[in-house]
Amino acid sequence: MAISLTVPQRTGRVIASDLGIKALGACRFPSPLTNRLAQSAMHYVGHADRVLLDDRLSTLAGHRGEPTRAPSFELAGPRDHVFFDPGRLRCGIVTCGGLCPGINNVIRGLVLELTEGYCVREIFGFRYGYGGLVGKGPPPVMLTPSTVADIHHEGGTALGTSRGDQDAREMVQRLDELDISILFVVGGDGTLRGAIKIVEEIGRRDLLISVIGIPKTIDNDIHFIDRSFGFESAFSAAVEVIRGAHVEATGANNGIALVKLMGRHSGFIACHAAIASTDVDAVLIPEVPVQLEGEQGLLRFIERRLEKDSHALVVVAEGAGQELFADGSRNSQPPQTDPSGNVRLNDIGTVLRDRMVDHFRERRLDVTLKYVDPSYHIRSVPALPSDSLYCWNLARNAVHAAMAGNTEMLIGRWHGRFVHVPMPLATRYRKQVDTSGDLWMAVVESTGQPVSWTT
């Protein structure tokens, strides 16, 4: 995945053809939205504006002053004509992977836009992820405005979810049997890779089925979108946990609070929550190797904070410090994978907790350490109003793209505009914190920790 590349390096490897969007065919039906929306809101098919991949002036200069030569995304939004006949259309929605704030908002937004905007009357909700798309899976449920009316007030997903691959042939067979013409897939990079396999099987069968993704990842690690839905709600909930941990740390002499947050490969939640709280002394993320011992190590850093303030607060992303387990020590576990194929991580939180206790006991320094792991609580909270708004805009633009016959793409926001992102491009890299970029520098300035723990 070339995860060591910086964001500019990854962007620099993208060419204009990488941003092309697949379409099922010509749009022959007038859009039902033309009589409801202002004419200026509609995009003429094939003439939608585009958003530059890299909007820096220095980059445009490299294209000899011709912006049309630069790689750019297709702007999302309603088209004046659509590919599918809305009156004869059946759609499906599936949610996959881990829980995340805002999934129900997206489901509700898709149903409302399909029914109220395009007069679609048959929408199937597939239960428990891709497992609901195979023949032996649970039967789908019919989704209507009344059945989704209040689901956005709850966390989780009204359709249920699961992890793991399913046979693309079986899933497409189910879609064909149910006469589904549009499938909306809500999930992260693993889910999107599964969607690509579905598209490939649809192509082999020469079927006219659109597959549209709505990127869901609480870690905010899908590249070429500004942020994923639920991320803002997640780090906001994490701030509340950090606030409580800070109270615990300051309530005791030499009090230490250790908070473990989500972030398997990307430390965005830990970084944003730490900056927003302003109470954190050190942030550990997967992108920055951790060194515990030595004058420049984490443990000595905490000692200095205790000497200065009589308390310390450390935030660690779940994927940080995995290099500490590479020595075959008793803390190390043989590599295992979950049903999605992700490597199961060693528990950095409990190891740090135990190592801190041992370290200060050896130095005869009496500390009070509180360890907090709020991950499952944060995953299940309802979306904040800002995320709810974002989910609605993702959902309605996903419907616009699907009705126009686009496929193998997802809706993202880039430079503040909603755009069409090809699935193969979105899954090419994993987005990570740029350790030479502004976000990590903001963490360093906020906490006073070193840029790197290694010497």
C-alpha positions as CSV (number, residue, x, y, z in Angstrom):
1,M,0.0,0.0,0.0
2,A,3.1,2.3,0.1
3,I,1.9,3.7,3.4
4,S,5.3,5.3,4.0
5,L,4.7,7.8,1.2
6,T,3.6,11.3,2.2
7,V,0.3,12.8,0.9
8,P,2.1,14.9,-1.7
9,Q,4.0,11.9,-2.9
10,R,0.9,9.8,-3.3
11,T,-1.0,12.6,-5.0
12,G,2.0,13.1,-7.3
13,R,1.7,9.5,-8.5
14,V,-1.9,9.9,-9.7
15,I,-2.5,10.7,-13.4
16,A,-5.6,12.0,-15.0
17,S,-6.8,8.6,-16.3
18,D,-6.9,7.3,-12.6
19,L,-9.8,9.7,-11.9
20,G,-12.1,8.5,-14.7
21,I,-15.5,7.3,-13.6
22,K,-17.2,4.2,-15.1
23,A,-20.7,4.6,-16.5
24,L,-23.2,2.0,-17.5
25,G,-24.4,3.8,-20.5
26,A,-26.2,6.9,-21.9
27,C,-28.6,8.8,-19.7
28,R,-31.9,8.9,-21.6
29,F,-34.5,9.7,-18.9
30,P,-35.3,13.2,-17.7
31,S,-34.4,13.6,-14.0
32,P,-37.4,14.0,-11.7
33,L,-35.4,16.6,-9.9
34,T,-35.5,19.1,-12.8
35,N,-38.9,20.4,-11.8
36,R,-37.9,20.6,-8.1
37,L,-34.5,22.2,-8.1
38,A,-33.3,25.4,-9.5
39,Q,-31.9,25.0,-13.0
40,S,-28.5,26.2,-11.8
41,A,-28.3,23.3,-9.4
42,M,-28.5,20.7,-12.2
43,H,-25.4,19.4,-14.0
44,Y,-25.8,18.6,-17.7
45,V,-24.7,15.0,-18.3
46,G,-21.1,14.9,-19.4
47,H,-20.5,18.6,-18.6
48,A,-20.2,18.6,-14.8
49,D,-17.4,20.8,-13.5
50,R,-14.2,19.2,-12.1
51,V,-12.2,19.7,-8.9
52,L,-8.4,19.7,-9.1
53,L,-6.6,16.8,-7.3
54,D,-3.8,19.2,-6.4
55,D,-4.9,22.8,-6.2
56,R,-1.5,24.3,-5.4
57,L,-0.4,27.0,-7.8
58,S,3.1,25.5,-8.1
59,T,1.6,22.3,-9.4
60,L,-0.6,24.0,-12.0
61,A,2.6,25.7,-13.2
62,G,3.9,22.2,-14.0
63,H,1.0,21.8,-16.5
64,R,2.1,24.8,-18.5
65,G,-0.7,27.0,-17.1
66,E,-3.4,24.7,-18.5
67,P,-5.6,23.4,-15.6
68,T,-7.5,21.1,-17.9
69,R,-4.3,19.0,-18.2
70,A,-4.1,18.4,-14.5
71,P,-5.7,15.4,-12.8
72,S,-9.2,16.3,-11.4
73,F,-12.2,14.7,-9.9
74,E,-15.7,14.8,-11.4
75,L,-18.0,17.1,-9.4
76,A,-20.9,15.4,-7.6
77,G,-24.5,16.5,-7.8
78,P,-27.8,15.9,-9.7
79,R,-27.7,15.4,-13.4
80,D,-30.4,16.7,-15.8
81,H,-30.9,13.2,-17.2
82,V,-30.6,9.8,-15.5
83,F,-29.7,6.3,-16.7
84,F,-32.3,4.4,-14.8
85,D,-36.1,4.6,-15.2
86,P,-37.0,5.5,-11.6
87,G,-40.5,4.0,-11.8
88,R,-39.0,0.6,-12.6
89,L,-36.1,0.7,-10.2
90,R,-35.1,-1.5,-7.3
91,C,-32.2,-0.5,-5.0
92,G,-30.3,-2.2,-2.3
93,I,-28.3,-0.9,0.7
94,V,-25.7,-2.9,2.7
95,T,-23.5,-1.8,5.7
96,C,-20.3,-3.6,6.4
97,G,-17.3,-3.5,8.8
98,G,-17.1,-2.0,12.3
99,L,-19.6,0.4,13.8
100,C,-19.2,4.1,13.3
101,P,-21.3,7.2,14.2
102,G,-23.6,8.2,11.3
103,I,-24.3,4.9,9.6
104,N,-28.0,5.2,10.3
105,N,-27.9,8.8,9.0
106,V,-26.6,7.6,5.7
107,I,-29.2,4.8,5.4
108,R,-31.9,7.3,6.1
109,G,-30.5,9.8,3.7
110,L,-30.3,7.2,0.9
111,V,-33.9,6.1,1.4
112,L,-35.3,9.6,1.6
113,E,-33.5,10.8,-1.5
114,L,-34.4,7.8,-3.5
115,T,-38.1,8.0,-2.5
116,E,-38.7,11.7,-2.2
117,G,-36.3,12.9,-4.9
118,Y,-36.6,10.1,-7.5
119,C,-39.9,8.4,-6.6
120,V,-38.2,5.0,-6.2
121,R,-40.5,2.7,-4.3
122,E,-38.6,-0.6,-3.7
123,I,-35.5,-0.4,-1.5
124,F,-34.0,-3.5,0.0
125,G,-31.9,-3.4,3.1
126,F,-29.5,-6.3,3.3
127,R,-28.8,-7.6,6.8
128,Y,-25.5,-8.1,8.5
129,G,-23.1,-6.9,5.8
130,Y,-22.1,-8.9,2.8
131,G,-23.4,-12.0,4.6
132,G,-26.9,-10.8,3.8
133,L,-26.1,-10.7,0.1
134,V,-25.5,-14.5,-0.3
135,G,-28.2,-17.1,-0.7
136,K,-27.9,-18.6,2.8
137,G,-27.9,-15.1,4.4
138,P,-30.9,-13.5,6.2
139,P,-33.7,-12.2,4.1
140,P,-33.5,-8.5,3.2
141,V,-35.9,-5.9,4.7
142,M,-37.9,-3.3,2.8
143,L,-36.9,0.2,3.6
144,T,-39.4,3.1,3.4
145,P,-39.4,6.6,4.8
146,S,-41.5,5.4,7.7
147,T,-39.2,2.6,8.6
148,V,-36.1,4.8,8.7
149,A,-37.9,7.9,10.2
150,D,-36.1,7.8,13.6
151,I,-33.0,5.6,13.1
152,H,-30.7,8.6,12.9
153,H,-31.3,9.2,16.6
154,E,-29.5,6.0,17.4
155,G,-26.0,4.8,17.1
156,G,-24.9,1.6,15.2
157,T,-26.6,0.4,12.1
158,A,-30.3,-0.5,11.7
159,L,-29.3,-3.1,9.1
160,G,-26.6,-4.8,11.2
161,T,-23.1,-5.4,10.0
162,S,-20.4,-8.1,9.7
163,R,-16.8,-8.5,8.6
164,G,-15.3,-10.8,6.0
165,D,-15.5,-11.7,2.4
166,Q,-18.3,-13.5,0.6
167,D,-18.3,-15.1,-2.8
168,A,-18.9,-12.3,-5.4
169,R,-20.7,-14.8,-7.7
170,E,-23.2,-15.6,-5.0
171,M,-23.7,-11.9,-4.2
172,V,-24.3,-10.9,-7.8
173,Q,-26.6,-13.8,-8.3
174,R,-28.7,-12.6,-5.4
175,L,-28.8,-9.1,-6.8
176,D,-29.8,-10.5,-10.2
177,E,-32.6,-12.7,-8.7
178,L,-34.0,-9.7,-6.8
179,D,-33.7,-7.5,-9.9
180,I,-31.6,-4.9,-8.0
181,S,-30.2,-2.3,-10.3
182,I,-28.3,-0.1,-7.8
183,L,-26.4,-1.3,-4.7
184,F,-25.2,1.2,-2.1
185,V,-22.3,-0.1,-0.1
186,V,-21.4,1.6,3.2
187,G,-18.0,0.6,4.5
188,G,-14.3,1.0,4.7
189,D,-11.4,0.0,2.5
190,G,-12.0,-3.8,2.9
191,T,-15.7,-3.3,2.1
192,L,-14.8,-1.2,-1.0
193,R,-12.4,-3.9,-2.2
194,G,-15.3,-6.3,-1.9
195,A,-17.4,-3.9,-3.9
196,I,-14.8,-3.9,-6.6
197,K,-15.1,-7.7,-6.8
198,I,-18.8,-7.4,-7.2
199,V,-18.4,-4.9,-10.0
200,E,-16.0,-7.3,-11.8
201,E,-18.5,-10.1,-11.5
202,I,-21.3,-7.8,-12.7
203,G,-19.1,-7.1,-15.8
204,R,-18.5,-10.8,-16.4
205,R,-22.2,-11.3,-16.5
206,D,-22.8,-8.3,-18.6
207,L,-25.4,-6.9,-16.2
208,L,-26.5,-3.3,-15.8
209,I,-26.0,-2.8,-12.0
210,S,-24.5,0.3,-10.4
211,V,-22.4,-0.1,-7.3
212,I,-21.8,3.1,-5.3
213,G,-19.8,3.4,-2.1
214,I,-20.2,5.7,0.9
215,P,-16.8,5.6,2.7
216,K,-17.2,4.6,6.3
217,T,-14.1,4.4,8.5
218,I,-13.9,5.8,12.0
219,D,-10.1,6.0,11.6
220,N,-10.4,8.5,8.7
221,D,-7.9,6.4,6.7
222,I,-9.4,6.3,3.2
223,H,-7.3,8.4,0.9
224,F,-8.4,11.1,-1.5
225,I,-11.3,12.2,0.7
226,D,-11.0,15.1,3.1
227,R,-12.6,13.1,6.0
228,S,-14.9,10.1,6.4
229,F,-18.3,10.4,8.1
230,G,-18.4,9.6,11.8
231,F,-14.8,10.8,12.4
232,E,-15.8,14.1,13.9
233,S,-18.3,12.5,16.2
234,A,-15.7,9.9,17.2
235,F,-12.9,12.3,18.2
236,S,-15.5,14.6,19.9
237,A,-16.6,11.7,22.1
238,A,-12.9,10.9,22.7
239,V,-12.4,14.5,24.0
240,E,-15.0,13.8,26.6
241,V,-13.1,10.7,27.7
242,I,-9.8,12.6,27.8
243,R,-11.5,15.3,29.9
244,G,-12.5,12.7,32.5
245,A,-9.1,11.0,32.4
246,H,-7.5,14.4,33.1
247,V,-9.7,14.8,36.2
248,E,-8.5,11.4,37.4
249,A,-4.8,12.3,36.8
250,T,-5.0,15.6,38.5
251,G,-6.9,14.2,41.4
252,A,-3.8,12.3,42.8
253,N,-0.2,13.2,43.4
254,N,1.8,11.7,40.6
255,G,-1.4,10.7,38.9
256,I,-1.1,9.2,35.4
257,A,-3.9,8.6,33.0
258,L,-3.5,6.4,29.9
259,V,-6.2,6.5,27.3
260,K,-6.3,4.1,24.3
261,L,-8.2,5.3,21.3
262,M,-9.0,3.8,17.9
263,G,-6.5,3.9,15.1
264,R,-5.1,0.7,13.7
265,H,-2.8,2.2,11.1
266,S,-3.6,5.9,11.2
267,G,-3.5,8.2,14.3
268,F,-6.1,10.8,13.2
269,I,-8.5,10.3,16.1
270,A,-5.7,10.4,18.7
271,C,-4.2,13.6,17.1
272,H,-7.5,15.5,16.8
273,A,-8.8,14.5,20.2
274,A,-5.5,15.5,21.9
275,I,-5.4,18.9,20.2
276,A,-9.0,19.6,20.9
277,S,-8.7,18.7,24.6
278,T,-5.4,20.6,25.2
279,D,-4.8,18.5,28.3
280,V,-2.7,15.7,26.8
281,D,1.0,15.4,27.5
282,A,2.0,12.8,24.9
283,V,0.3,11.2,21.9
284,L,1.5,7.8,20.5
285,I,0.4,7.0,16.9
286,P,1.2,4.1,14.5
287,E,3.1,6.5,12.2
288,V,5.7,7.4,14.8
289,P,7.7,4.5,16.4
290,V,7.7,4.4,20.1
291,Q,10.8,4.1,22.3
292,L,10.2,3.5,26.0
293,E,13.6,3.5,27.5
294,G,16.5,6.0,27.5
295,E,16.8,9.7,28.1
296,Q,14.7,10.5,25.0
297,G,12.1,7.7,25.6
298,L,8.5,8.0,26.7
299,L,9.0,6.8,30.3
300,R,11.7,9.5,31.0
301,F,9.4,12.1,29.3
302,I,6.6,11.1,31.7
303,E,9.0,11.4,34.7
304,R,9.8,14.9,33.7
305,R,6.1,15.8,33.5
306,L,5.5,14.4,36.9
307,E,8.4,16.4,38.3
308,K,6.9,19.5,36.7
309,D,3.2,19.1,37.1
310,S,2.6,16.1,39.5
311,H,0.4,14.5,36.8
312,A,0.6,13.3,33.2
313,L,-1.9,12.2,30.5
314,V,-0.9,9.9,27.6
315,V,-3.1,9.1,24.6
316,V,-2.2,6.1,22.5
317,A,-3.8,4.9,19.3
318,E,-4.5,1.1,19.2
319,G,-2.0,0.5,16.4
320,A,0.9,2.5,18.0
321,G,4.0,0.8,19.3
322,Q,3.5,-2.5,17.5
323,E,7.3,-2.6,16.9
324,L,7.7,-3.1,20.6
325,F,6.3,-6.7,20.2
326,A,8.8,-7.7,17.4
327,D,11.4,-9.0,19.8
328,G,9.5,-12.2,20.6
329,S,8.9,-11.2,24.2
330,R,6.2,-12.6,26.5
331,N,4.0,-9.7,25.4
332,S,4.2,-10.7,21.8
333,Q,1.5,-12.8,20.1
334,P,1.7,-14.8,16.8
335,P,0.2,-12.8,13.9
336,Q,-3.5,-13.5,13.5
337,T,-6.2,-12.0,11.3
338,D,-9.8,-11.1,11.8
339,P,-12.6,-12.1,9.3
340,S,-11.8,-9.0,7.2
341,G,-8.2,-10.1,6.8
342,N,-6.8,-7.4,9.1
343,V,-3.8,-8.4,11.3
344,R,-4.9,-8.6,14.9
345,L,-2.9,-6.1,16.9
346,N,-1.0,-6.7,20.1
347,D,-2.6,-4.7,23.0
348,I,-0.4,-1.7,23.3
349,G,-2.6,-0.2,26.0
350,T,-2.2,-2.9,28.6
351,V,1.5,-3.3,27.8
352,L,2.1,0.4,28.3
353,R,0.1,0.4,31.5
354,D,2.1,-2.5,33.0
355,R,5.4,-1.1,31.8
356,M,4.7,2.2,33.4
357,V,3.8,0.6,36.7
358,D,7.0,-1.5,36.7
359,H,9.1,1.5,35.7
360,F,8.0,3.7,38.6
361,R,8.0,0.9,41.1
362,E,11.7,0.2,40.2
363,R,12.4,3.9,40.8
364,R,10.5,3.8,44.1
365,L,8.2,6.5,42.9
366,D,4.6,6.1,44.1
367,V,2.2,6.8,41.2
368,T,-1.5,6.3,40.7
369,L,-2.2,5.1,37.1
370,K,-5.7,5.0,35.6
371,Y,-6.1,3.1,32.2
372,V,-9.2,3.9,30.0
373,D,-10.2,2.1,26.8
374,P,-13.5,3.7,25.6
375,S,-13.3,2.3,22.0
376,Y,-16.6,0.4,21.9
377,H,-18.5,3.3,23.5
378,I,-17.1,5.8,21.0
379,R,-18.0,3.6,18.0
380,S,-21.6,3.4,19.1
381,V,-22.5,7.0,19.8
382,P,-25.0,8.8,17.5
383,A,-23.7,11.3,15.0
384,L,-23.1,14.9,16.0
385,P,-25.1,17.5,14.1
386,S,-22.1,18.4,11.9
387,D,-21.7,14.7,11.0
388,S,-25.4,14.3,10.4
389,L,-25.2,17.1,7.9
390,Y,-22.2,15.5,6.3
391,C,-23.9,12.1,6.1
392,W,-27.0,13.7,4.4
393,N,-24.8,15.3,1.7
394,L,-22.9,12.0,1.1
395,A,-26.1,10.1,0.8
396,R,-27.9,12.4,-1.6
397,N,-24.9,12.8,-3.8
398,A,-24.5,9.0,-3.8
399,V,-28.0,8.7,-5.1
400,H,-27.4,11.3,-7.8
401,A,-24.3,9.4,-9.0
402,A,-26.1,6.1,-9.0
403,M,-29.2,7.4,-10.9
404,A,-26.8,8.7,-13.6
405,G,-25.5,5.2,-14.1
406,N,-22.1,5.7,-12.6
407,T,-20.5,2.7,-10.9
408,E,-17.4,1.5,-9.0
409,M,-17.0,4.8,-7.4
410,L,-17.6,6.5,-4.0
411,I,-18.7,9.9,-2.9
412,G,-16.0,11.9,-1.1
413,R,-15.2,15.5,-0.3
414,W,-12.1,17.0,-1.7
415,H,-11.0,20.7,-1.2
416,G,-14.5,21.3,0.3
417,R,-16.5,20.0,-2.7
418,F,-18.3,16.7,-3.1
419,V,-16.7,14.6,-5.8
420,H,-16.8,11.2,-7.5
421,V,-13.8,9.1,-6.5
422,P,-13.0,5.8,-8.3
423,M,-12.9,2.8,-5.9
424,P,-9.6,1.5,-7.2
425,L,-8.0,4.9,-6.5
426,A,-9.5,5.2,-3.0
427,T,-8.2,1.8,-2.0
428,R,-4.7,2.2,-3.6
429,Y,-3.2,3.7,-0.5
430,R,-4.1,4.0,3.2
431,K,-4.3,7.6,4.4
432,Q,-2.0,8.2,7.4
433,V,-0.8,11.2,9.5
434,D,2.0,13.0,7.7
435,T,4.6,13.2,10.4
436,S,6.2,16.2,8.6
437,G,2.8,17.9,8.1
438,D,0.8,20.5,10.0
439,L,-1.4,18.0,12.0
440,W,1.5,16.3,13.6
441,M,3.3,19.6,14.2
442,A,0.2,20.9,15.9
443,V,0.3,17.8,18.2
444,V,3.9,18.4,19.0
445,E,3.3,22.1,19.8
446,S,0.2,21.3,21.9
447,T,1.8,18.6,24.0
448,G,5.5,19.6,24.1
449,Q,6.5,16.1,23.2
450,P,9.4,15.4,20.7
451,V,8.6,15.0,17.0
452,S,10.1,11.5,17.3
453,W,10.7,9.2,20.2
454,T,13.6,7.5,18.5
455,T,17.1,8.9,18.5
